[in-house]
Structure formats: structure tokens, C-alpha cells
Amino acid sequence: MSVRTRPIAALAVAVPAILLTALLPAQPAAAQLGPSWVTGPDYSPPLGTTGAEWRDVTAAGPTDVWAVGVRRTPAETPLVARWSGKAWAATPTPVAPAGQRYNLTAVDAVAPGDAWAVGSSAASATRTAAALHYDGAWTAVALPTPPIGQSSELSDVDMTAAGGWAVGSATTGGKPQRALVLRRLEASWTRATVPDGDATSSELSAVFTRAADDVWAVGSQVRLDGRRVGMIMHWDGASWQEQAVPAFGDANEETFLVSVSGSTADDVWAVGRLCREENGLEWCRPLALHLTGGAWTVVPTNGAESELTEVIAFSPTDAWVIGYAGDTPLNETDYAEHWNGEVFIPDATVPADPEGPVIFNGEPASALSAATAIPGTGAIWAVGWTRDPVVGGSHVVRRG
């Protein structure tokens, strides 16, 4: 799972066409790859909604799909809905502790009628990591008691019938944030130990469980030289260890890894973005890392000024990345590419926003925040928002 940030590139600043041409690499021809992507089924929020967006999606089957996000009235409240195969139905979340509200960032389904959602409960500027469980109704689940003065939040969760993991970040006493890893085992959550390495701060954005002794987590860290770089962690059944990643980007770029997925122990993907600031704009380009032969390598993708927000790996010759892409910082649209075992190929069937590229306060026309595979089908559902999320709406695209 990942939650897309709003780039500085959204500011309405004119960029000369000649500069854009120089910045954008030549694009290979896109191809239609089997089934087409189609729009919907969309969720219709209740009256009074001024804006909505989906942040994550998961599925236990074709008739049991969950999505979490935020609804604005204009006050923000959690948005959780379930697809039954016929319609979306909102499911109420519990009331947060007094004076707080839940901010949900990720969801994961274990089985039909069994799902988890994580994020934080917030009061003013302080956040506390939070987890909710659904088994017919959503209930809050106790997490390890944080140290006094600690602020924390969870970015992603991956659960199995035997337990699972949740990752995020925490900071205490105004100190730089540190990666936070929680483990669910024997009906309770505990805090796991993760190495700090030589980072001055760190955060984890996504977690993926392939087996009990093969769990991956990705994020970013700030090193002693002040540069923000991608971070990859691995659980081998006994401990978490940081993985060596190849050098990429330049000293003016920051790296963010936001999604991880693997089909085998030696076929794992981590994706995100490289970003730099120029003249008040933030320019991002996609980043895909591939673990094969025991080493991580950078694999070229075809998006120009874009971000990758999710990767789904079915096999070594069948993987998907999704996110958003654009030919300028002010015209961004849903995007998907397919890995065929040799190269990434853009899928030309990804639907455009039916109302066209509408810019409001510089936000994109549409963007995909997360995606999930429907078990047993090979189908993919991706979620996000259209137009500006403050006054726009949530949306869904699917394939297969």
C-alpha cells in the first residue's frame, strides 16, 4: 500500500514547452495487454460529502473487496466501504478516543468477513498508531503502549491467518522519526526491533509477507550526509536486517520507496519515486527495483514525470506497477505498466478521467494510490481519486 503525496509540482507555474521536451525521455509504443482496464464500480458517497479519496484497497475474493480512505464534509472522517459483488456499502468505524479522530491509511483482508485497517488516531498535532479489526463490525484493537511523549502512525499492514505485520514511523520528544514495526502473533501486537544503521531518521511505507520467514518492508531514510534515500528491510524468521540497494539518482534527488511485492523468494519488486526541486516545482520520476540472483537492480520504466505507488507481482514474467504519469507537472493521469520478464510496457487501455484533465489548485486530474489482486482470478483493482481530492471524488479502475 501507499499514500500518494501532493507534489509541489501542482503549483500553477508555467513551464516552457522546449524545457518540457528536453526533460521528457522518448516513450516506447504502448501496447494492449489482454483484458482492458475499465472504470468502476465507483462508490457514491452520502449527501454532504465535499470530497473523498481512496488510499488503499484489498480483496478476499471477487465479492469481498475493501477500500479505505477519507471523506470530507468538509471536516475529515474515515471512509471505509465494502464491495459485495453488487454494490459498495459503507461500514461504520468505531468512535475514536475523546477529542481524536481516526486517519486510516491501509487495509488488508485475511478472509471473507475478516479484515484489518491501520493508521492513527489524532488529536491536534499528536498522532498515535491505531489498528481496527473487522469480523462483522469494526472494533479498535490495542497496540503496544507507546513511550510518554511519542507520536506514531502506521502506513501499511499485511495479515495472514497466523498473524501479520504493520509498519510506519514514530518520534519521541521531538527527535527525528524512526521506523516502526509491529507484529501480530498469538492474538496480540508487539513492537519488533529494527536496526537503525547509519540513518539519522527513517520511516517505513509498505510491508509484504510472502512466507513466515520471508517478509519485506520498504521506506526511506535520511543518512548522515543529509540525503534521503530508499530503504529495504527483510525479516528472515528471526530478525529484521537492512538490505543493500544499488546507487541511483543524484545528490539533488530524494528517494521514496512506497510498495513491495514478490512472487518467489528470489523475485521481489520495490517501487516508488525519485524527486527533485527546481524553481519551486517538485519533479518526480518513477523508480523500480528488482531482486533477482540475490541482488537488487534498477529496472527502467516508461513514465516521465511520474510516481509509482503500487507493485503487484504474480510471477517472474508477470508483474504490474501503477500510479500516475503526465507530460507536464500540471496534467497527470492514472498509469499502469506491465512487466513481461524482460521490460515494462505501458498499458494503453488505462481509462482517462471521463471529464478530462481538470486542474483545481494545481492538483492532478486523476491518480491511483493503491492496487490489489483479486485472489484466484488474476484481476486487479486500483483506487485513487479524480481531480482535486478536496472537491473531487474517489474512483476505481480494474482489469480482468
C-alpha positions as CSV (number, residue, x, y, z in Angstrom):
1,M,0.0,0.0,0.0
2,S,0.9,3.6,-0.4
3,V,-0.5,7.1,0.1
4,R,0.4,9.5,-2.7
5,T,1.8,12.8,-1.6
6,R,0.7,16.1,-3.2
7,P,3.8,17.4,-5.1
8,I,5.0,21.0,-5.2
9,A,4.7,20.4,-9.0
10,A,1.0,21.0,-8.5
11,L,1.6,24.8,-8.3
12,A,0.3,26.6,-11.4
13,V,3.6,27.7,-12.7
14,A,4.1,27.9,-16.5
15,V,6.9,25.7,-17.9
16,P,8.2,26.4,-21.4
17,A,7.4,23.7,-23.9
18,I,11.1,23.5,-25.0
19,L,12.1,22.7,-21.4
20,L,9.5,20.0,-21.1
21,T,10.6,18.4,-24.3
22,A,14.2,18.3,-23.0
23,L,13.1,16.8,-19.7
24,L,10.9,14.0,-21.0
25,P,12.6,10.9,-22.5
26,A,11.3,9.3,-25.6
27,Q,8.4,6.9,-24.9
28,P,8.1,3.4,-26.3
29,A,4.9,2.5,-28.0
30,A,2.2,1.4,-25.5
31,A,0.5,-2.0,-26.0
32,Q,-2.8,-3.5,-25.2
33,L,-2.1,-6.5,-22.9
34,G,-5.0,-8.9,-22.9
35,P,-8.0,-7.6,-20.9
36,S,-8.6,-3.9,-20.9
37,W,-8.7,-1.6,-17.8
38,V,-12.2,-0.2,-17.2
39,T,-13.6,2.4,-14.9
40,G,-15.7,1.4,-11.8
41,P,-17.5,0.3,-9.9
42,D,-17.4,3.7,-8.3
43,Y,-18.6,4.4,-4.8
44,S,-21.3,7.1,-4.3
45,P,-20.6,9.0,-1.0
46,P,-23.6,10.2,1.1
47,L,-25.1,13.6,0.7
48,G,-23.0,16.4,2.3
49,T,-19.7,15.0,1.0
50,T,-17.5,17.7,-0.4
51,G,-14.6,15.5,-1.3
52,A,-13.3,11.9,-1.0
53,E,-10.3,9.8,-1.9
54,W,-9.3,6.1,-1.6
55,R,-5.9,5.4,0.0
56,D,-5.8,1.6,-0.1
57,V,-7.7,-1.5,-1.4
58,T,-7.7,-5.2,-0.6
59,A,-9.7,-8.2,-1.5
60,A,-10.5,-11.7,0.0
61,G,-12.4,-12.6,-3.3
62,P,-14.4,-11.1,-6.2
63,T,-17.3,-10.4,-3.9
64,D,-15.3,-9.2,-0.8
65,V,-13.3,-6.1,-1.7
66,W,-12.5,-3.4,0.9
67,A,-11.3,0.2,0.4
68,V,-10.3,2.8,3.0
69,G,-9.7,6.5,2.6
70,V,-11.1,9.8,3.8
71,R,-14.4,11.7,3.4
72,R,-14.6,15.4,3.7
73,T,-17.8,17.3,4.8
74,P,-15.5,19.5,4.9
75,A,-14.3,18.0,8.2
76,E,-12.4,14.8,7.6
77,T,-13.7,11.4,8.7
78,P,-12.6,7.9,7.9
79,L,-14.1,6.3,4.7
80,V,-14.4,2.5,4.7
81,A,-16.5,0.6,2.2
82,R,-17.0,-3.0,1.1
83,W,-17.8,-4.3,-2.3
84,S,-20.2,-7.3,-2.2
85,G,-20.1,-8.1,-5.9
86,K,-23.2,-5.9,-6.5
87,A,-22.7,-2.6,-4.7
88,W,-20.4,-0.7,-2.3
89,A,-21.6,-0.3,1.2
90,A,-20.0,1.9,3.8
91,T,-19.2,0.2,7.1
92,P,-19.0,2.4,10.2
93,T,-15.8,2.6,12.2
94,P,-15.7,2.9,16.0
95,V,-15.6,6.3,17.6
96,A,-12.0,7.4,18.3
97,P,-10.9,8.3,21.8
98,A,-12.2,11.6,23.2
99,G,-11.0,14.6,21.2
100,Q,-9.5,12.4,18.5
101,R,-10.3,11.1,15.0
102,Y,-9.1,8.1,13.1
103,N,-6.9,8.6,10.0
104,L,-6.8,5.3,8.0
105,T,-4.1,4.7,5.5
106,A,-4.1,0.9,4.8
107,V,-6.4,-2.2,4.8
108,D,-5.8,-5.9,4.4
109,A,-8.3,-8.7,4.1
110,V,-7.4,-12.1,5.6
111,A,-10.6,-14.0,4.6
112,P,-14.2,-13.1,3.8
113,G,-15.5,-11.1,6.7
114,D,-12.1,-10.8,8.3
115,A,-10.1,-7.6,7.6
116,W,-7.7,-5.2,9.3
117,A,-7.2,-1.4,8.8
118,V,-4.4,0.7,10.3
119,G,-3.4,4.4,10.5
120,S,-3.5,6.7,13.5
121,S,-5.8,8.5,15.9
122,A,-5.0,12.1,16.0
123,A,-5.6,14.9,18.5
124,S,-4.2,18.3,17.4
125,A,-0.6,17.7,16.3
126,T,-0.1,14.4,18.1
127,R,-0.8,11.0,16.4
128,T,-1.0,7.6,17.9
129,A,-0.7,4.4,15.9
130,A,-4.1,2.7,15.6
131,A,-5.4,-0.6,14.3
132,L,-9.0,-1.7,13.6
133,H,-10.3,-5.2,13.0
134,Y,-13.5,-6.3,11.2
135,D,-15.2,-9.6,12.0
136,G,-18.8,-8.5,11.4
137,A,-18.2,-5.0,12.7
138,W,-15.1,-2.7,13.1
139,T,-13.5,-2.6,16.5
140,A,-10.4,-0.9,17.8
141,V,-7.6,-3.3,18.8
142,A,-5.0,-2.5,21.5
143,L,-1.4,-1.8,20.3
144,P,1.7,-1.7,22.5
145,T,1.7,1.3,24.8
146,P,3.9,3.9,23.4
147,P,6.6,5.8,25.5
148,I,5.4,9.0,27.0
149,G,5.6,11.8,24.5
150,Q,5.8,9.6,21.5
151,S,3.9,10.3,18.3
152,S,3.4,7.4,15.8
153,E,1.4,6.3,12.8
154,L,1.1,3.2,10.7
155,S,1.4,3.3,6.9
156,D,0.7,-0.3,5.9
157,V,-0.5,-3.7,7.2
158,D,-0.2,-7.3,5.8
159,M,-2.0,-10.1,7.7
160,T,-2.4,-13.8,7.5
161,A,-4.5,-16.3,9.5
162,A,-1.4,-16.8,11.7
163,G,-0.7,-13.2,12.4
164,G,1.0,-10.4,10.5
165,W,2.9,-7.1,10.4
166,A,2.2,-3.4,10.4
167,V,4.8,-0.7,9.6
168,G,5.1,3.1,9.9
169,S,7.1,5.6,11.9
170,A,7.4,7.0,15.4
171,T,9.1,10.0,17.0
172,T,9.6,10.8,20.7
173,G,10.3,14.1,22.3
174,G,10.7,16.0,19.0
175,K,13.6,13.7,17.9
176,P,13.8,12.6,14.2
177,Q,11.4,9.9,13.3
178,R,12.3,6.2,13.4
179,A,10.9,3.2,11.6
180,L,8.1,1.5,13.5
181,V,7.4,-2.3,13.0
182,L,4.6,-4.1,14.9
183,R,3.9,-7.8,14.8
184,R,0.7,-9.6,15.4
185,L,1.3,-13.0,17.0
186,E,-0.8,-15.2,19.3
187,A,-3.7,-12.7,19.4
188,S,-1.6,-9.7,20.5
189,W,0.6,-7.0,18.9
190,T,4.2,-6.4,20.0
191,R,6.9,-4.0,18.9
192,A,9.7,-5.5,16.8
193,T,13.3,-4.4,16.9
194,V,14.6,-3.0,13.6
195,P,18.2,-1.8,13.0
196,D,18.9,2.0,12.8
197,G,22.0,1.6,10.7
198,D,23.7,5.0,9.9
199,A,20.4,6.8,9.3
200,T,19.5,10.0,11.2
201,S,15.9,9.3,10.6
202,S,13.8,6.6,8.9
203,E,10.2,5.6,8.0
204,L,8.6,2.5,6.5
205,S,5.8,2.9,4.0
206,A,4.8,-0.7,3.0
207,V,5.1,-4.3,4.1
208,F,4.7,-7.6,2.2
209,T,4.6,-11.1,3.6
210,R,5.5,-13.9,1.2
211,A,6.1,-16.5,4.0
212,A,6.5,-16.6,7.7
213,D,10.3,-16.3,7.3
214,D,10.2,-14.1,4.2
215,V,8.8,-10.6,4.9
216,W,9.8,-7.4,3.2
217,A,9.3,-3.7,4.2
218,V,10.3,-0.6,2.3
219,G,10.5,3.1,3.0
220,S,13.1,5.9,3.2
221,Q,15.8,7.1,5.5
222,V,18.0,10.2,5.9
223,R,21.7,9.4,6.0
224,L,24.4,11.3,7.9
225,D,25.2,13.3,4.8
226,G,21.6,14.6,4.8
227,R,20.4,12.8,1.7
228,R,17.1,10.9,1.7
229,V,17.4,7.5,0.1
230,G,15.3,4.4,-0.2
231,M,15.4,1.7,2.5
232,I,14.6,-2.0,2.2
233,M,14.3,-4.3,5.2
234,H,13.9,-8.1,5.3
235,W,12.6,-10.5,8.0
236,D,14.1,-14.0,7.8
237,G,12.1,-15.5,10.6
238,A,14.5,-14.4,13.3
239,S,15.3,-10.7,12.8
240,W,15.0,-7.7,10.6
241,Q,18.0,-6.7,8.5
242,E,18.6,-3.8,6.2
243,Q,19.3,-4.8,2.6
244,A,22.0,-3.3,0.3
245,V,20.4,-1.4,-2.6
246,P,22.2,0.0,-5.7
247,A,23.1,3.6,-6.1
248,F,20.7,5.6,-8.1
249,G,19.7,9.2,-8.7
250,D,21.9,12.2,-7.9
251,A,22.7,14.3,-4.9
252,N,19.8,16.6,-5.6
253,E,17.1,13.9,-5.6
254,E,15.3,12.3,-2.7
255,T,14.2,8.7,-2.9
256,F,10.9,7.2,-1.6
257,L,10.0,3.5,-1.8
258,V,6.3,3.0,-1.2
259,S,5.3,-0.5,-2.3
260,V,6.9,-4.0,-2.3
261,S,5.7,-7.4,-3.7
262,G,7.3,-10.7,-4.7
263,S,6.3,-13.9,-6.4
264,T,9.2,-16.0,-5.1
265,A,12.0,-15.7,-2.6
266,D,14.3,-14.5,-5.4
267,D,11.8,-12.4,-7.4
268,V,10.8,-9.3,-5.4
269,W,10.0,-5.7,-6.5
270,A,10.1,-2.4,-4.7
271,V,8.8,0.8,-6.3
272,G,8.4,4.5,-5.6
273,R,9.9,7.7,-6.9
274,L,12.9,10.0,-7.2
275,C,12.1,13.7,-6.7
276,R,14.0,17.0,-7.0
277,E,13.0,20.6,-6.6
278,E,13.6,23.1,-9.3
279,N,12.3,26.7,-9.4
280,G,9.6,26.0,-6.8
281,L,8.4,22.8,-8.5
282,E,8.9,19.2,-7.4
283,W,9.7,16.9,-10.4
284,C,9.4,13.2,-9.8
285,R,10.3,10.2,-11.9
286,P,9.5,6.5,-11.3
287,L,11.8,4.1,-9.6
288,A,11.5,0.3,-9.8
289,L,14.0,-2.0,-8.0
290,H,14.1,-5.8,-8.7
291,L,15.6,-8.5,-6.6
292,T,16.9,-11.4,-8.7
293,G,20.0,-13.5,-8.3
294,G,20.4,-12.3,-4.7
295,A,21.0,-8.6,-5.7
296,W,18.8,-5.5,-6.3
297,T,19.0,-3.7,-9.6
298,V,17.3,-0.7,-11.0
299,V,14.9,-1.6,-13.9
300,P,13.8,1.2,-16.3
301,T,10.1,2.1,-16.6
302,N,8.5,4.4,-19.1
303,G,6.8,7.1,-17.1
304,A,8.4,10.5,-17.4
305,E,7.3,13.0,-14.7
306,S,5.5,10.4,-12.6
307,E,5.3,8.3,-9.4
308,L,4.8,4.6,-8.9
309,T,2.5,3.9,-5.9
310,E,2.0,0.1,-6.1
311,V,3.5,-3.1,-7.5
312,I,1.8,-6.5,-7.8
313,A,4.0,-9.5,-8.7
314,F,2.2,-12.6,-10.0
315,S,5.2,-14.4,-11.3
316,P,8.7,-13.6,-12.6
317,T,7.2,-12.8,-16.0
318,D,4.0,-11.1,-14.9
319,A,4.1,-8.0,-12.7
320,W,2.3,-4.7,-12.6
321,V,3.1,-1.2,-11.4
322,I,0.5,1.5,-11.1
323,G,0.5,5.2,-10.1
324,Y,0.2,8.4,-12.1
325,A,2.1,9.9,-15.0
326,G,1.9,13.1,-17.0
327,D,3.5,15.0,-19.8
328,T,3.8,18.1,-17.6
329,P,3.6,18.7,-13.8
330,L,0.1,20.1,-14.4
331,N,-1.5,17.3,-16.4
332,E,-1.3,14.0,-14.5
333,T,-3.4,10.8,-15.1
334,D,-3.8,7.2,-14.0
335,Y,-1.0,5.0,-15.2
336,A,-0.1,1.3,-15.3
337,E,2.8,-0.7,-16.8
338,H,3.2,-4.5,-17.2
339,W,6.5,-6.5,-16.7
340,N,6.8,-9.4,-19.1
341,G,10.0,-10.8,-17.7
342,E,12.2,-8.5,-19.9
343,V,10.8,-5.0,-20.0
344,F,8.0,-2.8,-18.7
345,I,5.3,-2.0,-21.2
346,P,2.7,0.8,-20.7
347,D,-0.9,-0.3,-20.9
348,A,-2.7,2.0,-23.3
349,T,-6.1,0.8,-22.0
350,V,-6.0,2.6,-18.6
351,P,-9.1,4.9,-18.7
352,A,-8.6,8.7,-18.8
353,D,-10.7,10.9,-16.5
354,P,-14.1,11.0,-18.3
355,E,-14.3,14.7,-17.6
356,G,-10.9,15.4,-18.9
357,P,-7.9,17.0,-17.2
358,V,-9.5,19.4,-14.7
359,I,-7.0,21.3,-12.7
360,F,-8.0,22.8,-9.3
361,N,-5.4,24.4,-7.1
362,G,-2.8,22.6,-9.3
363,E,-3.9,19.1,-8.3
364,P,-3.9,16.3,-10.9
365,A,-6.9,15.3,-13.0
366,S,-6.6,11.8,-11.5
367,A,-4.2,9.5,-9.7
368,L,-4.1,5.9,-8.5
369,S,-3.0,5.5,-4.8
370,A,-3.1,1.7,-4.4
371,A,-4.0,-1.6,-6.1
372,T,-4.8,-5.2,-5.2
373,A,-5.0,-8.6,-6.9
374,I,-8.4,-10.4,-6.6
375,P,-7.5,-13.9,-5.2
376,G,-8.0,-16.7,-7.6
377,T,-8.7,-14.6,-10.6
378,G,-5.7,-12.6,-11.8
379,A,-7.8,-9.5,-11.8
380,I,-6.5,-6.2,-10.5
381,W,-8.4,-3.4,-8.8
382,A,-6.8,0.0,-8.4
383,V,-8.1,3.0,-6.4
384,G,-7.4,6.7,-6.0
385,W,-9.2,10.0,-6.8
386,T,-10.2,12.2,-9.7
387,R,-9.5,15.9,-10.0
388,D,-8.6,17.6,-6.7
389,P,-9.2,15.3,-3.7
390,V,-10.6,18.2,-1.7
391,V,-13.5,18.8,-4.0
392,G,-13.3,15.8,-6.3
393,G,-14.2,12.2,-5.8
394,S,-12.8,8.7,-5.2
395,H,-12.6,6.4,-8.2
396,V,-11.8,2.8,-9.1
397,V,-10.3,1.2,-12.2
398,R,-10.0,-2.6,-12.7
399,R,-8.6,-5.1,-15.1
400,G,-9.7,-8.6,-15.7
